[in-house]
């Protein structure tokens, strides 16, 4: 089942490459929508059959390079399945949003289908080299999407910066994986076997170097301060769908790596350096919020809020490693909140980036100073954007509130001062989104003009509504009725906390 979910988009991409580029564009976009819908249906079937607390399930394993301990090994548990589902939902939303795409549609759809396959593959991978393969391929696909469908020459420069930064991070990650392989007896890259063997129990300098290499590689992808500088230009210059997938899915590869690899395989070392993760998380929260507050470009502002929101995740996983002055329930709460925050951020920020793409499509600029009073011209757009903004700032009733509440509650006893400082990030985020709403939608009507004539400024089209509204609806359902998600995450979080404490 999992192999079908992962490779169905790749097979569809290969088939579409055989179709002439002169075929109607709806052949390509329609195929993407259909494949994504089937993928989502298969993920829902896996979700309904998952036994919470049952460890890794739906496992598939085949020898790949047995002489060096590498296998094709996939499976899901309560930590990975929510992210697999998030991936399926976001790619379907982007497929629907792209129904109006007209530029080189064949290549565009094929690249996104390939990216969809590697994103799904990473979240089900249970072998370090398989994880690394999908990790690196995601960089390649996103590079071509930003460079090919971004905004001119600056997009190519942003794509190059994105590629170099994240590829360098992936090399550090590979170094960490090799160190784990050499420490294991017998040598293996299998994640399940490494977790059971705990090859670097007791910590030490070797274990610290392995965690440093893995931590840097994942921190670049997350990204955390100070490894975040590739993110704003990549987001700003990417097409709307590229930005949505980059923020909602690719950033989660970093934070997912912490809970899947760093914490369970290096528990002693994670506990030893957990306070570093807490500090990095709080700095990212405050820095991301403050820099976002200073932005005049809407897309850059949303990009910096991603640094802020990913900081909450790092704070949560760091707090889960601090045993002194905490109990298991608090650490489990912090871990559950971190995974829930990954899902919440993906849904909400994915919607925000698609909305920013709508704004650029109408006005050809992200500068907030170029707009005013849009609520009168585009009331539906204004209403949907307001919902997304309030969801992003952590308003009760949305998924972000559930996640952040759990993180703060779980982290407070472990790190009271950093947690109190992180709460300020919510206040700053509220201020910057309220300011953006005021700039864009209130006051006298002002939109950028085309030379010699007013530029038409349409409200949301049906395909845009069909892509964005379900994301916000799902974020609302999680915010009001979170049990269907928490019942999956909590048993896996409990198992992870027990592994870290062993």
Phi, psi and omega in degrees: 000313183294322179295323176296315179301317184288314191265352176302312177298324180294318177297318178298320178297317180297320178294316181295331178295339178275348180277135179302142180295342180280354178298155179305139185298334180292341174298319183282308181293323178296321177296318179299315179299314183295315180296318180295323178294319178295317178302315180297320179298320178294321178295319177299320178297319176296317180302315183292334182264355181290136174263105182304135180082006183269013182072204180287133183229168183056035184289142172226133183218135178215143178297135180242295173229076189297333182294338178244017174073030180250132179222159169276104186227115179232157179178168180228155170218193184290346176272325185268325184300318176302326180282328172297316179295318177301317179299314180297319180295314184293319180292325175294318178299317180292326177297317178294317180299327184278004181300337180265003180293137183236349186267115175042060190295324181301307181295321180301310181292319180298319178295318180292323177295320176297318178296322178300317180297315183288329177294314177297320181297320181298318185286346176253356184292133176238025173227134186298320181288323174297317175302313181296321179300311179294323179302312182288320180296328177298326178295317182297310181298316181292327176302311182291327178293316180292313183292325186272331185233014175278198188258076170077208184298323180297330178295320180293322177294319179294322179295319179296317179297317177301314183296312184296315180299306187286330176291321176298319176298322180293330176293320176298320179298317179297320177301315178299320179296319179295321177298320176295318180300315182291331181283335184282141175232111000287161181298134179202153172255004184288125184295318182296317179292322179294321178298316181292323184282331184046062191295340182245038177300138181096349176075220184104176184295319180299314179296323179296320178293321178297315179294323179298313181297314179294317181298317179295316179301319180284326180294325177297320183284331189299315340266156174250162171294134009258022185260024190262355194293342176286339192289308184302312179294324179298316179293315186296321185267348181285157171294164185303315180294323177296317178297319181297315180290321179301313182285316188282328188242306187296323178296329181290341177299325178291307183291326176296324178300326178296314184280336181270326188242299189298312185290310183283332182273331180238058187296317181296315181291324177297317178297321182296323185247017181300326181297330177296317178298320179299313181296315179299320179298314182293318178299318179295320178301308186286316180297313180301318181292315183293317180291323176299321180299330184274355186280146172253347177267122185301316184290322176295323178299313180295323179299315180291332175293336175293321174300318178299310184289324176292334175299324176298321179296314181295322175301315181296314181288331175292316179298329179293343180263357180265109184273328184295128176076011181232166172242170185297325181296319179295318180294323177295321180297318179296319180293315178300317178298322180296316180292320178297323179295324176301315180293313182298314180298320180300314181293311188286312182288329172301316177296319181297320179290324175295322177294322177295327175295324175299315180299316180293323179300325182275318188248352178062023174204150176261358183293120183293334180293342181280352184236155174192148173064027184292342180300328180287323183276322185228073184296325180291315176302316180297317181294316180293319179296320179298318178299314180296321180295315179294325176295321182290329181277004173088029180292137176305144184101354177238163185299325181300324179294316179302315183293310184293324177300316179294318180297312182295318180295318181287330184270344189299315182288329181283321184215076187297316183291310177301322180294318178298320177294322181295329179300330178299334179300326178295318180298316180293318179298319177300317180297317185289326179286323176296322177295319178296318178299319180295316182295318188277322195246345181253167179087190180290150182293129175212123176227153178298140180258144169284156181303120173087348181206150178296139179280130176296143184226091186277156174284182182299133173280166184298320180295324178292318176298317182294335179276319191270316186300317178300327177297314180288326177296317179293322176297326178289318179300316178295324180291330183262319183232073188278356190298323182299330177274314183294328179297335177276317186284317190301313179299321179291323176296319178299316179297320179295316179298321178294322177295318181294327184275355186290000000 
